[in-house]
Structures are given as structure tokens and as C-alpha cells.
Amino acid sequence: MEQRKLSEKWFNALTEIKKSFDEEMIPAQIEEMEGTNRLMILFEDLADTGTDTMGEFFFLPSKEGAQVQIFMNVLTIDVEIDKDRMGELLLAINILNNYLPVGAFVVDPSGGYIVFRQGYEMPVEISDKALKDSVDLSMGLSVSIVKDFAYMLLEVSSGERNADSIGTYFSA
């Protein structure tokens, strides 16, 4: 599929998804990025810790003639991370990532963000409905993972929990 048509297809899928967030009164907007567009959504208190999470959802630009397209989910939790807790937090992220079905948490080296990233691969030759449904499914899975597990990392970063307790949670 030629790149212009593929980009248009991506934009239409993101626009349809945005409409559902608009209906729920959840702040969302589509921004142009180099070679693609991204859907930006502000999730208030997604991790149930009083912190906001910025979701960025976009297709990675594809080369002409590519057979697959990759949809990225990037959810960024803005949090103050005590530098003295960074080692424990990195260990906790490593333990948690071992148990996740998809994606991974990472920490921004400056210590101001915990990020969940997941890429979802799908064929280029996919119907518009199947594309929208796949994007919706991918976004839902990423949001669910952040909602279900990010609080543990935030507790580690604040000293309320140690990294080993995450492994215990999954082995119980």
C-alpha cells in the first residue's frame, strides 16, 4: 500500500478512537508527528496514586512496500523519583517486566518519569474496521497494564514497598 494511503488509514483509525474519548469527556487530541500522527490522551489518576498519565498512541512510519505496521503505545507517568530509590526502582521494574504479557516499563534517566511502552504489529493489508479494532485492543491492553501494575512501581519509588515484594505478588 502506498505511504499516503496508509497514513490516511492510520489517521482515520486514530480519529475514530478519539471520538470515543471525546464522548467520555477524556482530554484527547491528534498531533502531527514526523511521518505520522499521534493520539495524545491525558489519563487522570490512572494508576490510582494521584498522578496523571499521558498516553501517546501512534503508528511507526513504514517503508514503502512494508508488509507490517507497528502501532506504539507509550504511557508516561509524571512522578518525582528520589535518586536514593533509583536502584530499588530499577530492580522492581526488571522484576515486574519479567511477569508482563507484553510491553515493558522503563524509567527516564533524569528520574522524572516512569514509562510503559508496547508495540503492536499488524498487517498493512487490514480492513479499516479490523485496524480500528486492533488499535483499540492494543490501547486497552496497555492502559490496563498501567492501571493494574504502575502503582507498585510508584510505591517502590516512594519507599512504601521494596522490589522483592513484586516478585512475591506474582508467586503468591
Residue pairs with C-beta under 8 A, 6 or more apart in sequence:
1 9
1 124
1 125
2 64
3 61
3 62
3 64
6 62
6 69
6 124
7 35
7 36
7 37
9 128
9 131
10 36
10 37
10 59
10 69
10 131
11 30
11 37
12 128
13 128
13 131
13 132
13 135
14 30
14 37
14 38
14 39
14 57
14 58
14 135
15 30
16 132
17 39
17 57
17 132
17 135
17 136
17 139
18 28
18 29
18 30
18 39
21 27
21 28
21 41
22 28
26 41
26 42
26 43
27 41
27 42
28 39
28 40
28 41
28 42
29 39
29 40
30 37
30 38
30 39
30 40
31 37
31 38
31 40
33 58
34 61
35 61
36 58
36 59
36 60
36 61
37 58
38 56
38 57
38 58
39 55
39 56
39 57
39 58
40 54
40 55
40 56
41 54
41 55
41 57
42 52
42 53
42 54
42 55
43 52
43 53
43 54
43 55
43 75
43 143
44 52
45 51
45 52
46 52
46 53
46 75
46 77
46 143
46 146
46 147
46 150
47 53
47 77
47 146
47 147
47 150
47 151
47 154
48 147
48 151
49 150
49 151
49 154
51 77
51 78
51 79
51 154
52 77
52 78
53 75
53 76
53 77
53 78
53 146
53 150
54 75
54 76
54 78
55 73
55 74
55 75
55 76
55 139
55 142
55 143
56 72
56 73
56 74
56 75
56 76
57 71
57 72
57 73
57 74
57 135
57 139
58 71
58 72
59 69
59 70
59 71
59 72
60 69
60 70
60 71
60 72
60 119
62 68
62 69
62 70
62 124
66 124
67 123
67 124
67 125
68 121
68 122
68 123
68 124
69 121
69 122
69 123
69 124
70 119
70 120
70 121
71 119
71 120
71 121
71 122
71 134
71 135
71 138
72 117
72 118
72 119
72 120
73 103
73 116
73 117
73 118
73 119
73 120
73 138
73 139
73 141
73 142
74 115
74 116
74 117
75 115
75 116
75 117
75 142
75 143
75 146
76 113
76 114
76 115
77 113
77 114
77 115
77 116
77 146
77 150
77 154
78 112
78 113
79 112
79 113
79 114
79 154
79 157
80 112
81 89
81 107
81 111
81 112
81 114
81 157
82 157
82 158
82 159
83 111
85 156
85 157
85 158
85 159
86 107
86 111
88 156
88 162
88 163
89 107
89 114
89 153
89 156
89 157
89 163
90 107
91 163
92 152
92 153
92 156
92 161
92 162
92 163
92 166
93 105
93 106
93 107
93 114
93 153
95 163
95 164
95 166
95 167
96 105
96 149
96 152
96 153
96 166
97 104
97 105
99 166
99 170
100 145
100 149
102 118
102 120
102 141
102 145
103 116
103 117
103 118
103 119
103 141
103 142
103 145
104 116
104 117
104 118
105 114
105 115
105 116
105 149
105 150
105 153
106 114
106 115
106 116
106 117
107 113
107 114
107 115
108 114
108 115
114 150
114 153
114 154
114 157
116 142
116 145
116 146
116 150
118 138
118 141
118 142
118 145
120 134
120 135
120 138
122 131
122 134
126 134
152 161
152 165
152 166
152 169
155 161
156 162
156 163
156 166
